[in-house]
Amino acid sequence: MPKLMKDECCCGATKQNPCQCMKEGLKCSMNPPRCPCYKLLNAQKKASKELSKSFDDSWSVVKRKRPYCPYCEGHLNFAEGEWNDKHCTSCRKWVTPFYAP
C-alpha cells in the first residue's frame, strides 16, 4: 500500500480505501479550483438532479394521460377492448383512443 500524505479527506475516504487527495496530499477545496473529491461529488450531484428531473417529467406524462374518444371525447378508461382499440361507451364506436393530459 502506498504511503498516504493525509489521514482523512473531505469525501470521507479512509486509510483502508484512500482517495486521490489522500494519496497526493492535495488540499480539500469545495470552491474552484476544486479538489478531485469535490469535482466528483459535484458531478454526481448534477447527474442526480438531471436524472430526478427526467424521472419527474416522465412520471407526469404517465400519471396524467387518460384515453378519450376522438369522436365524442368520451372517457375510455373503463371502455372494453385493448389499449389501442376501445369500444366507446358514449358513441358506441370502436376507436383508437387519443390521450389527453
C-alpha positions in Angstrom: 0.0 0.0 0.0 1.5 3.4 -1.0 2.3 5.9 1.7 -0.5 8.4 2.3 0.1 12.1 2.5 -3.1 12.7 4.5 -5.0 10.7 7.1 -8.5 12.0 6.2 -10.4 13.7 3.4 -13.5 15.8 2.8 -15.1 12.9 0.9 -14.9 10.5 3.9 -12.2 8.3 2.5 -10.3 6.1 4.9 -6.8 4.7 5.2 -8.2 1.3 4.0 -9.8 2.9 1.0 -7.9 6.2 0.2 -8.9 8.8 -2.4 -6.7 10.7 -4.8 -6.4 13.7 -2.4 -5.0 11.4 0.4 -2.5 9.7 -1.9 -1.2 13.0 -3.4 -1.6 15.2 -0.3 -3.9 17.7 -2.1 -5.7 20.4 -0.1 -9.5 19.9 0.0 -11.4 22.7 -1.5 -15.1 23.0 -2.4 -14.6 26.3 -4.2 -12.9 26.5 -7.6 -10.4 25.1 -8.2 -12.0 22.1 -6.6 -10.1 19.1 -5.3 -10.8 15.8 -7.2 -13.2 14.7 -4.5 -15.3 17.8 -4.7 -15.2 17.7 -8.5 -16.6 14.1 -8.4 -19.2 15.0 -5.7 -20.3 18.0 -7.8 -20.6 15.9 -10.9 -22.6 13.2 -9.1 -25.0 15.8 -7.6 -25.6 17.3 -11.0 -26.2 13.9 -12.6 -28.6 13.0 -9.8 -30.6 16.3 -10.3 -30.8 15.6 -14.1 -32.0 12.1 -13.5 -34.6 13.2 -11.0 -35.9 15.9 -13.4 -36.1 13.3 -16.2 -38.0 10.9 -14.0 -40.4 13.6 -12.8 -41.1 14.6 -16.4 -41.7 11.1 -17.5 -43.9 10.3 -14.4 -46.1 13.4 -15.0 -46.8 12.1 -18.6 -47.6 8.6 -17.4 -49.9 9.5 -14.5 -51.7 12.4 -16.1 -52.7 11.0 -19.5 -56.1 9.4 -19.9 -57.7 8.0 -23.0 -60.6 9.7 -24.7 -62.7 9.1 -27.8 -61.7 11.2 -30.8 -65.4 11.4 -32.0 -67.3 12.3 -28.8 -64.4 12.9 -26.4 -65.9 10.3 -24.0 -63.6 9.0 -21.3 -62.3 5.5 -22.3 -60.6 4.3 -19.0 -63.4 1.8 -18.4 -64.3 1.1 -22.0 -63.9 -2.5 -23.2 -61.2 -3.6 -25.6 -57.4 -3.4 -25.9 -55.3 -0.4 -25.0 -55.2 0.7 -28.7 -58.7 -0.5 -29.8 -61.5 0.5 -27.5 -65.3 0.4 -27.7 -66.6 3.8 -26.6 -69.4 3.6 -24.1 -70.8 7.0 -25.2 -70.9 6.9 -29.0 -70.6 3.0 -29.3 -67.8 3.2 -31.9 -64.6 1.1 -32.0 -61.8 3.7 -31.8 -58.1 4.1 -31.3 -58.1 6.4 -28.3 -56.4 9.8 -28.1 -54.6 10.7 -24.9 -55.1 14.0 -23.0 -53.1 15.5 -20.2 
